[in-house]
Amino acid sequence: MSRNESAQHVQAVPTDAGEARITWFPATTAAGPRLVLAASHGAGGGIEARDLRALAAALPAHGVTVALAEQPWRVAGRKMAPAPKTLDTGWRGLWPALAAPGLPVVAGGRSAGARVACRTAAALGASAVLALSFPLHPPGRPEKSRAQELLGAGVPTLVVQGGNDPFGRPAEFPPGPYELAEVPYGDHGFAVPKKSGLSEDQAMAVLTDAVTGWLVSLG
C-alpha cells in the first residue's frame, strides 16, 4: 500500500439527489496541496475506473489533492444512471464539500461525469475542467453531437481521449477553446489492445503525464 492509499479517507455527502460519497487522496508534498482535482465516474462504472485510480495514485505527489466523487445512484447500488439533470443535481450537492479545503477546484470526470463537469463548471466556480473520455456522440451516431457542452464549459479545459474511442475519436473533435491529449489506441475506458505494443501502465502514464503537465500550466 502506498503512502497516498493509506492516507485516503471517505466522506458521505447529502445531496438533493441522495447521499453521495467522496474518497479523498490528499497531496503528499511537503508544501501541502495547491489545488483539488474533483473527478466523478461515468454512467457505466464507478471510481474504480483505471483512469481515475491512476490519477489518484499519481497526482498527490505533485501537490494535487484528488477527490473521487461517487454519484448518489452509485452509492445507492443502482445499476442505471439517472437523467443528466439529476446527475447535475448530485454534483452541485457535492460541490460545497469539494470546495471546503479552500483551494482552487478543477472539476473533472470521465464520460458522463465529464459532461456534468462541463455543464456546471462556470456556475459552480470551477477553476478548470478535466474531461476524460468525453462522449462527443453516441457510438455510430456522429450527428448526435454533444460538442456544445464541451465548448460551453467557460473555463480552461483539457480533454483526454482514447485514439479509438467509439464515442468520439480525437480527430472528430471540433476546434475550440480547450486542449486535447490522446492516449494512442485507447478505447472509451482507455484499454489498449495487445497488438498496439502499449501496456496498460504505459497508456496510463500517457494520461497522467498529460494531466500533470496541464495542471502545472494552470499555475
Secondary structure, DSSP 8 states (H G I E B T S, - for coil): --HHHHH-EEEEEEETTEEEEEEEE---STT--SEEEEEE--TT--TT-HHHHHHHHHGGGGTEEEEEEE-HHHHTT-SS---HHHHHHHHHHHHHHHHTT-S-EEEEEETHHHHHHHHHHHHHT-SEEEEES---S-TT-TTS--HHHHHT--S-EEEEEETT-TT--GGGS---SSEEEEETT--TT----GGGS--HHHHHHHHHHHHHHHHHHT-
